[in-house]
């Protein structure tokens, strides 16, 4: 631990209708961090349930009401905290029993260098096939960013960077990590900081809904769209299938749709190979099938994003 005075950690938890989850998470967090100087600040972003009351009852030091993007919620919560080390956790993230020990061990690195760290989420022991085959950390390629649901940095670096971009609906962690690197900071995924994500989608419907929402971040501007290979691939897939369906209906020839479907399946298999190396046949089958849903959902995000912009314009 740096210096004679113990370092205070500020845990920042944004929440929206997380009454059930946060009432479990905060007691768990208090249990695994017993003895660690730590404060918990919850930013309630417009919940319609009893999230705020549940957070206070569960042991949060402070709960504030905020409105706006999740980046704005995190930024406002940071202003209310006092810690030198900022730990961003989503309400459905549960640290392992040795997490506090690992966090304490890296506090010198976080404070003494320009380091942005955290770790890829683990899946629950009883996870569904979607969690096991899509989100299992052992299957994932190293990322160039730290997910904001489990992100750790010093307050000094956070203030220097100006916090999260409050204009982004999604992808604020990717943007912050890129900005940190461009300013000379180091982004490091630390596998010792083990956490479990209890909020992963457990059904295909939940999976598609998640990717549909995440994809809207790539359509907030043309610049963001051009930077996202996923957005371009998803858009191409959706419009290929729609065009082929139209051609098949107009001509009465099903081979347009069959050919387009085969192309999408081939693209999904290639994407699966890039995502998971040396996979078993079963893993390859499942991840390829999920990539079909993934690309379609990400492509349809264009229409969801456009609908939101039109709706926002009408409200004005």
C-alpha positions in Angstrom: 0.0 0.0 0.0 1.4 3.4 -1.0 2.6 5.7 1.9 1.6 5.5 5.6 -2.1 6.3 5.0 -4.2 3.5 3.5 -5.5 4.3 0.0 -9.2 4.9 -0.2 -11.0 3.2 -3.1 -14.1 4.7 -4.5 -16.4 2.1 -6.1 -18.7 3.7 -8.6 -21.9 1.7 -9.5 -24.3 3.1 -12.1 -27.7 1.5 -11.9 -31.0 1.5 -13.7 -33.8 -0.7 -12.3 -31.3 -2.9 -10.5 -33.2 -3.3 -7.2 -32.8 -7.1 -7.1 -29.3 -7.3 -8.3 -27.8 -4.5 -6.3 -29.3 -5.7 -3.1 -27.2 -8.8 -3.6 -24.1 -7.2 -5.1 -23.3 -4.6 -2.4 -23.4 -7.0 0.6 -21.2 -9.4 -1.5 -18.8 -6.6 -2.3 -18.6 -5.6 1.4 -17.9 -9.2 2.3 -15.0 -9.7 -0.1 -13.4 -6.3 0.6 -13.6 -6.5 4.4 -10.7 -4.5 5.8 -10.1 -2.6 2.6 -10.6 1.2 2.8 -13.5 1.5 0.4 -16.6 3.7 -0.2 -19.5 2.8 -2.5 -21.2 5.5 -4.5 -24.3 4.4 -6.5 -25.6 6.6 -9.4 -29.3 5.8 -10.0 -30.1 6.8 -13.6 -33.8 7.1 -13.5 -34.9 3.8 -12.0 -38.7 3.2 -11.6 -38.2 0.5 -9.0 -36.7 0.8 -5.5 -33.0 0.7 -6.6 -32.0 3.7 -4.5 -33.6 2.4 -1.3 -32.2 -1.1 -1.9 -28.7 0.3 -2.5 -28.8 2.3 0.8 -30.2 -0.6 2.7 -27.5 -3.0 1.3 -24.7 -0.7 2.5 -23.9 2.0 -0.1 -22.2 5.0 1.4 -24.0 7.4 -0.9 -26.7 7.1 -3.6 -27.3 10.0 -6.0 -30.0 10.5 -8.6 -28.7 11.3 -12.1 -30.1 11.5 -15.6 -28.5 11.1 -19.0 -26.0 8.6 -20.5 -24.2 6.0 -18.4 -21.0 8.0 -18.9 -22.6 11.0 -17.3 -23.9 8.9 -14.5 -20.4 7.6 -13.8 -18.8 11.1 -14.0 -21.3 12.5 -11.5 -20.7 9.7 -9.1 -17.0 10.3 -9.3 -17.5 13.9 -8.2 -19.2 12.7 -5.0 -16.5 10.2 -4.2 -13.2 10.8 -2.3 -11.0 7.9 -3.2 -7.7 8.2 -5.0 -8.4 4.9 -6.9 -11.6 4.7 -8.8 -13.2 1.3 -9.3 -16.1 1.2 -11.8 -18.4 -1.7 -11.4 -21.8 -2.4 -13.0 -24.5 -3.5 -10.7 -24.4 -7.1 -12.0 -20.7 -7.6 -11.5 -19.6 -9.8 -8.6 -15.9 -10.0 -7.6 -14.2 -13.2 -6.6 -13.1 -13.8 -3.0 -9.5 -12.8 -3.8 -10.4 -9.7 -5.8 -9.7 -7.2 -2.9 -6.3 -8.7 -2.3 -5.4 -8.4 -6.0 -6.9 -4.8 -6.1 -4.8 -3.8 -3.1 -1.7 -5.3 -4.7 -1.9 -3.2 -7.8 -2.8 0.0 -6.1 0.8 1.3 -6.3 0.8 0.6 -10.0 -2.5 2.4 -10.5 -1.4 5.4 -8.5 2.2 5.5 -9.6 1.7 5.1 -13.3 -0.7 6.0 -16.1 -2.5 2.8 -15.9 -6.1 1.9 -16.9 -6.9 -1.7 -15.8 -9.6 -4.2 -15.0 -10.4 -7.6 -16.3 -12.8 -9.4 -18.7 -15.9 -10.7 -17.0 -16.2 -14.3 -16.1 -19.4 -16.3 -16.6 -21.5 -17.8 -13.7 -20.6 -21.5 -12.9 -24.1 -22.5 -14.0 -24.0 -20.4 -17.1 -26.2 -21.1 -20.1 -24.8 -22.3 -23.4 -24.8 -18.7 -24.7 -22.7 -17.5 -21.7 -20.3 -20.5 -22.0 -19.8 -20.3 -25.8 -19.9 -16.6 -26.4 -18.7 -14.9 -23.2 -16.3 -17.3 -21.6 -13.0 -15.3 -21.1 -10.9 -18.3 -22.2 -12.6 -18.1 -25.6 -12.0 -14.4 -26.1 -9.2 -12.6 -27.9 -7.4 -9.9 -25.9 -9.2 -6.6 -26.1 -7.6 -3.2 -26.7 -10.0 -1.6 -24.1 -11.2 -2.2 -20.6 -15.0 -2.7 -20.2 -16.4 0.0 -18.0 -18.4 -2.5 -16.0 -15.0 -3.5 -14.3 -12.6 -0.7 -14.9 -9.9 0.7 -12.5 -7.8 3.8 -12.7 -6.5 6.7 -10.5 -8.6 9.8 -10.0 -5.6 11.8 -11.3 -5.7 10.0 -14.7 -9.5 10.2 -14.8 -9.4 13.9 -14.2 -6.7 14.4 -16.7 -8.7 12.6 -19.4 -11.9 14.5 -18.4 -13.8 11.3 -17.6 -16.2 9.5 -19.8 -17.7 11.1 -22.9 -21.2 12.0 -21.8 -22.5 12.2 -25.3 -22.1 8.5 -26.1 -25.0 6.1 -25.4 -22.7 3.0 -25.7 -19.1 2.4 -26.3 -17.9 5.0 -23.8 -15.4 2.5 -22.4 -13.8 1.9 -25.9 -13.6 5.7 -26.4 -12.1 6.3 -23.0 -9.5 3.5 -23.4 -8.5 4.9 -26.8 -8.2 8.4 -25.4 -6.1 7.1 -22.5 -3.7 5.4 -24.9 -3.4 8.5 -27.1 -2.5 10.4 -24.0 0.3 8.1 -23.1 -1.5 5.8 -20.6 -1.3 2.0 -20.6 -4.4 -0.2 -20.9 -3.9 -3.6 -19.2 -6.4 -6.4 -18.8 -5.4 -8.1 -15.5 -6.7 -11.6 -15.3 -6.0 -11.7 -11.6 -8.9 -9.3 -11.0 -11.5 -12.0 -11.4 -15.2 -11.1 -11.5 -18.4 -12.8 -12.6 -21.0 -11.1 -14.7 -24.5 -12.2 -13.6 -26.2 -10.0 -16.2 -25.1 -11.8 -19.4 -28.0 -12.7 -21.8 -29.3 -16.2 -21.1 -31.6 -16.6 -24.1 -31.3 -15.8 -27.9 -33.9 -13.1 -27.4 -31.9 -11.4 -24.7 -28.7 -11.8 -26.7 -30.2 -10.2 -29.8 -31.7 -7.3 -27.7 -28.3 -6.7 -26.0 -26.5 -6.5 -29.4 -29.2 -4.4 -30.9 -28.8 -1.9 -28.1 -25.0 -2.0 -28.1 -24.9 -1.5 -31.9 -26.7 1.9 -31.7 -23.5 3.4 -30.4 -21.8 2.8 -33.8 -24.5 4.8 -35.6 -24.3 8.0 -33.5 -22.1 9.5 -36.2 -20.6 8.6 -39.6 -17.1 8.8 -38.0 -18.0 6.1 -35.5 -19.7 4.0 -38.1 -16.6 4.1 -40.3 -14.4 2.9 -37.4 -16.6 -0.1 -36.6 -16.0 -3.2 -38.7 -18.9 -4.8 -36.9 -21.3 -2.1 -37.8 -20.4 -2.3 -41.5 -20.5 -6.1 -41.5 -23.9 -6.1 -39.7 -25.3 -3.5 -42.1 -24.1 -5.5 -45.1 -25.6 -8.7 -43.7 -29.1 -7.2 -43.0 -29.3 -5.5 -46.3 -28.1 -8.6 -48.2 -30.8 -10.7 -46.6 -33.5 -8.1 -47.1 -32.5 -7.6 -50.8 -32.4 -11.4 -51.4 -35.8 -11.9 -49.7 -37.3 -9.2 -51.9 -35.7 -10.7 -55.0 -37.0 -14.1 -54.1 -40.5 -12.8 -53.5 -40.6 -10.8 -56.7 -39.1 -13.4 -59.0 -40.5 -16.5 -57.3 -36.9 -17.9 -57.2 -35.8 -19.0 -53.7 -32.2 -19.3 -54.7 -31.6 -15.5 -54.1 -32.4 -16.0 -50.4 -30.7 -19.4 -50.2 -27.5 -17.9 -51.7 -27.6 -14.9 -49.4 -28.2 -17.1 -46.3 -25.2 -19.3 -47.3 -23.1 -16.2 -47.6 -24.1 -15.0 -44.1 -23.4 -18.5 -42.7 -19.9 -18.5 -44.3 -19.2 -15.0 -42.9 -20.3 -16.2 -39.5 -18.0 -19.2 -39.6 -15.1 -17.0 -40.5 -15.9 -14.7 -37.7 -16.2 -17.6 -35.3 -12.7 -18.8 -36.4 -11.3 -15.3 -35.7 -13.0 -15.1 -32.3 -12.2 -18.7 -31.0 -9.1 -20.4 -32.1 -8.7 -24.2 -31.9 -12.4 -24.7 -31.1 -14.1 -28.0 -30.8 -16.8 -28.7 -33.5 -19.5 -28.0 -31.0 -18.0 -24.7 -30.0 -17.6 -23.8 -33.7 -21.3 -24.6 -34.3 -22.6 -22.6 -31.4 -20.4 -19.5 -32.0 -21.2 -19.5 -35.7 -24.9 -19.6 -35.0 -24.6 -16.8 -32.5 -22.7 -14.7 -35.0 -25.6 -14.9 -37.4 -27.8 -13.4 -34.6 -25.0 -11.0 -33.7 -24.6 -9.6 -37.2 -28.3 -9.3 -37.8 -28.9 -7.4 -34.5 -26.0 -5.1 -35.1 -27.2 -4.3 -38.6 -30.7 -3.6 -37.4 -29.3 -1.2 -34.9 -29.1 1.3 -37.8 -32.9 1.4 -37.8 -33.2 1.6 -34.1 -30.8 4.5 -34.0 -32.6 6.3 -36.8 -35.9 5.8 -35.0 -34.5 7.3 -31.9 -33.2 10.3 -33.7 -36.6 10.9 -35.4 -38.4 10.5 -32.1 -36.0 12.9 -30.4 -36.5 15.4 -33.2 -40.3 15.2 -32.8 -40.1 15.7 -29.0 -38.2 18.9 -29.6 
